[in-house]
Amino acid sequence: MNERHTKAKEKWSKIREKGRTHYILYYGVLGWGLSTGLLFFLLGEGMEHKLTFEDYFTRGWALELAIAIGSFLLGGLLFGYTMWGLNEGNYTNGGEVTK
């Protein structure tokens, strides 16, 4: 086992101690879902309005933001659950831990 693999396994062991629910909420919902939803919204607004920043927050932007964030938060549940399973499988089977 190389040094990088050992460090990854130790890191996963510490994350694992906090439990699956914590991992899914922290890394999946908040880490991936919230950040990706916000980035999706901002990039979408940027593509739609180019550099006209005063147009970003007009006509229904709050609903668009809520839909983007909400959708990606739900996706974050799936992402977190999937990544937990992959990391657990790698940890228990001696493979490389990804997060």
N, C-alpha and C positions, 0 to 999 in steps of 0.2 A: 504494500500500500504506500503510495507516494505521499509527500507532505501536503500537497493541495487537497488530496482526497481525505486525508486525516483531518485537516482543518474544516473542510466542508461537513464531514460527519460530526465533528464536535459542535459546529454551529447548529446543525439540524437537531442535535440532541438537546441543546438549550431551547431552541424554538419549540421543539416537541413537548418539552416539560409544561409549557403553557397550555397545551391542548389544541385539539382540532378546531373547536369553535373559535378560539382566539385567533388562530392562524387564518381561518376562512374570513373572519371579520376584518382583521388587521391587514393582511396581505392581499386578500381577494377583494373584499368589498371596498375598503378604504384605500388601500394601496393601488390596486389596479382599477377598480370600478370608478371611484371618484375622480382620480387623476385622468383616466382615459375619457370619461364623460365630459369633463371640463375641457380637455384638449380638443375633443371632437366638436364641442360647441364653438370654441374659439376659432378653430380652423374653418369650420363651416361658415361662421360669420365673416371671417377674413376673406374667404373665397367669394362670398356673396356681395360684400360691401367694399372689397379691396382695402385701400388705405383711408377710407372715409370713416374715421372712428366714431364720429357723432351719429352715424346711422346704425352702429352696432346695437344699441339698446333702445330701439324704437319698435313699435307695433308687435307685441306678443313675444318679446325676447324671453320674458320670464317663463312662459309656457314652454318655449323651445328648450330653454336651459333645464327645466324640470324634467322634460321628456328625455333629454340626452342623459342627464345625471341618473334618473331613475332606471333607464334601460341598462346603462352600464353598471349600476350598482347590482342589478339582478344578474347581469353577466358576470360580475365579480364573485357572486356566490358560486357560480359554476366553475369559474376559473380557480378560486381558492380551494374548492372541494377537489377538483381535478389535480391541482398541484400538490395538495396534501397527500393524495393517494399515490402519485408518482414518487414523491419524496419518501414516503413511508416504505413503499416497495423497494426503492433503491437502498434505503437505510437498513432494512431488515434482510435484504438479499445481498448486501455487500457491493451494490453498484454505486455510481456517482450521484451524489445529492445535488439537485439543481438550484436550490435557494437556501 
